[in-house]
Amino acid sequence: MHHKKYKIREKLMAASGRSRQANTPLEPSKKSDGRVSFPHRMSLDLTPAQYEWLKEAAWQNRQSASGLLRLIIDQLMADPSQLNAIVKK
């Protein structure tokens, strides 16, 4: 019986666009001020040169650093052969 309740709850959460883990949204959501909120956060360890490059590249492209990283990740997800070429170097 408990298993059945669990499946029903999981279906309801999925239908509402929320995940079971930590009850967080599955997709980015808009805040009342128009900014976008993303459901997952990650901390990166960067060298000073990597940090400066990312900051400059983001500024030149009128993006936030996190926005630029999301765009790069989206591109790599769309074409995994690009990642393979980078990793094999």
C-alpha positions in Angstrom: 0.0 0.0 0.0 2.8 2.4 0.9 4.4 1.8 -2.5 1.2 2.8 -4.3 1.0 6.1 -2.3 4.6 6.8 -3.2 3.9 6.4 -6.9 0.8 8.6 -6.8 2.8 11.4 -5.0 5.6 11.1 -7.5 3.1 11.5 -10.4 1.5 14.5 -8.8 4.9 16.1 -8.2 5.9 15.4 -11.8 2.7 16.9 -13.1 3.3 20.0 -11.1 6.8 20.4 -12.5 8.6 19.5 -9.2 11.1 16.8 -8.4 11.0 14.5 -5.5 14.5 15.3 -4.4 14.3 18.4 -2.1 11.0 19.3 -3.7 12.7 21.7 -6.2 11.4 22.8 -9.6 12.6 20.7 -12.5 12.9 23.8 -14.8 14.1 27.3 -14.2 11.4 29.6 -12.9 10.8 33.4 -13.1 10.9 35.5 -10.0 8.5 38.4 -9.5 11.3 40.8 -10.5 11.7 39.0 -13.9 15.0 37.3 -13.0 15.3 33.5 -13.6 15.9 31.1 -10.8 17.6 27.8 -11.5 17.0 24.6 -9.4 20.6 23.5 -9.0 23.7 25.4 -7.9 27.4 24.4 -8.3 30.6 25.8 -6.9 33.6 25.8 -9.2 37.3 25.9 -8.3 39.1 28.1 -10.9 42.6 29.4 -11.3 43.0 33.1 -11.4 43.5 33.0 -15.2 40.4 30.9 -15.7 38.4 33.3 -13.5 39.6 36.4 -15.3 38.9 34.7 -18.7 35.4 33.8 -17.8 34.6 37.2 -16.3 36.0 38.9 -19.5 34.2 36.5 -21.9 30.9 37.0 -20.0 31.3 40.8 -20.1 32.2 40.9 -23.8 29.1 38.7 -24.6 26.8 40.7 -22.3 26.1 37.5 -20.2 26.6 36.6 -16.6 29.4 34.1 -16.0 26.8 31.5 -15.0 24.7 32.3 -18.1 27.8 31.9 -20.3 28.6 28.5 -18.7 25.0 27.4 -19.2 25.2 28.3 -22.9 28.5 26.4 -23.3 27.0 23.4 -21.5 23.9 23.5 -23.7 26.2 23.5 -26.8 28.2 20.5 -25.5 25.0 18.7 -24.7 23.7 19.2 -28.2 26.9 18.0 -29.8 28.8 15.6 -27.5 31.6 15.1 -30.1 32.8 18.6 -29.2 33.3 17.5 -25.6 35.1 14.4 -26.7 37.5 16.4 -28.8 38.3 18.7 -25.8 38.7 15.8 -23.3 40.9 13.8 -25.6 43.5 16.6 -25.9 
